[in-house]
Amino acid sequence: MNRFLSLATAFICAGVLGVTGVVSSSHAKEKIKVGFIGPLTGGTSANGLGGRNSADLAVRLRNADAEAKYEYEMVALDDECKPNVGVQQATKLAADKEIIAAATHYCSAVAIATVDVYHKFGLPVIVWGAVLPDITYRNKYAEVHRVNGTMINQNERNAELLSSLGYKTFAVIHDTTDYGKGHNKYFSEALAKHGGKIVGTFGVTSDQQDFSAELTQIKSLNPQTIYFGGLTPIGVRIRGQMDKLGLNNVLFDGTSGIKSDSYIDGLGKLAEGSLSFIEGAPTERLPGGKFFLEKYNDQNYPNPPEAYGGFAFAAMNLILDTIEQVGSDRKKVQATLNKVKDRDSIVGKITFDDHGQNTVALITSFVVQDGKWVVWEDSEYASGKRKLPGQK
Amino acid sequence: MDLGLVAQYTMNGLMLGMMYALVAVGFTLFFGVLDVIKFSHGDVLTVGAFTALASFIGLQSIGLSSDAVELLAMLVAALGAMALLGAFIARAFILPLRSAPALNTLLITLMLGTVLREAVRLFYPDGANPKPFPRLLPADSINIGNFNLRLDNAILLTAGALVIVGLQLLLNRTKLGLAIRAVAQDEETAKTMGVNFNAIVLITFAIGSALAAFAGLMNGLYYNEINFGIGLYLGVVGFSAAIIGGLGSIYGAILGGFLFAGLQTIGAVALPFASAYKDVFAFAVVIALMAWRPTGLIPEKLSERV
């Protein structure tokens, strides 16, 4: 009896194997591995999981596509938003020769720590969420690309928007950390292109309390706008003290650093008409956001895509497109990615510059209207119904 | 530079100087009676400001809306609570350490300051974010050229000056003041003359801490924003001001406070490089002054007892 059973089992197994063998050979698709890294655990895991699901969605849609030449498998690793862990995971991914390319990192500190690994192992990657300019610009690594924007892009958008609104003279206050100095540098460069004039630049410490001396000096310089490169706490103080010195007809132009509800809570009515800019956009506002959200919801993922899910999807999709085009060869994939120009994606056109940075990155502008951050284009300030401070 | 701007800078400097002076006077009082440096002084200021804010929110929730009554209640709550806290700190942490090396007192108050600061951050609702402070003073202002004189600033400045004059009268014209000065001058003799040493120490700490609470309230009304870190910086500045003025001397502390504010304003305005260096400049001058007058500009009359 026992012998019969085992024989039967063996027979059935062989049969199943034979059948699947026939099936797979008739639809012969080469299997290709791609990678994904993001913070899947820890404080920023909501963004990491949303990014992973979105990248996974790109792979699933491709595998469901009968026209696709290859079958893809995504290897997702967790960098915990910690540079040391990220470097280990990046090494693991990059050392695996079966992995052709990867969409990597949400946290800037991790992304900047891992670029050397990708360069050393020659793994082409596309950063899907980290915003520090240095990730693409500190080195000129052909392996590293990025679909989302940087603080360079947000300052370009900032300078462009304000110039178009007729603001010409600016005083700059920035905190003296790398973050604030970066904002000062990129905003000054962007503003010069649009013909705006900076009448004074003030570096302040990131925990300064009193700004009356700086603001009095700014008052005597009489600018139309105070540009502020720094974070919410001192942003609140500066805007509050502007009021004390009677600087209420001057626009307060912030950066992504003040785009938080605590800015509005800290100032109440005085926050009205302040501006801020962030890289990316609410997913439903992305050019292909509706399509993306529909497909995403079809898959019943347990977590939402979050702010950068669309970018993770676009990054992975671009990788898959490239592999379809040139096959499973890291060098060829990298060379093709470097030449990406005006490629349509759900986050808009993608063009990589000589550092692999997407130059037409999406930036969303916000203005405080009735105690809320409202997308600029939807605001009554943009429609002309209300006027910003000092707007003519 | 036109006259309006000079006036504006002077006004800014005076406001800052008044707050620094109020904090510095506390340091100097404590040093006077006990020869200790109480590093939690700045954080008592923070707790005072938050007490005022909490009592404002409490009054709002019971439907009170008169600015004057609210302000008075905040003043009483903040000053009263901090006077108690100051006396408690002296009783529980500083007096027991009298016979221990001075470094121990320094260390324990430094740690206590951290505890107070972190407690505000963690236990005040949403305490890690900057909190809006109500505008309770009339905000009328007159513009004279580039000079914007606000009524609320003028009131704050006057109130600060009155508090300092009041303290001066208390120390020099009352029996309590005489007792405080006696303890400061010679503890043993004061005791033999029938001064209740412990009570005087506690009262002095209560007065100094109430002054910090006043400075905290003033800070809140001036900036309309408070956060859990305000006391840390004001503590360092107040301490430095007390030292350059001459630790133990009330006039020295006041002078030191205004001097420091003046240096910061000059650092931000008159120096060719960016305002980022104004603190570097102010503290560098303090270092130079210390090298020139190690006991401060107005030294305590009997600075060392054998």
Interface residues (C-beta under 8 A of the other chain):
Chain A: T176 T201 F202 G203 V204 T205 D207 Q209 D210 S212 A213 E214 T216 Q217 K219 S220 T232 P233 V236 R237 G240 Q241 D243 K244 L245 G246 S262 D265 G266 L267 G268
Chain B: M1 D2 L5 Q8 Y9 N12 M15 L16 D126 N129 P130 K131 P132 S141 N143 N146 N148 R150 N153 Y222 Y223 N224 E225 N227 G229 I230 Y233 L234 Q264 T265 A268 V269 A274 S275 A276 K278 D279
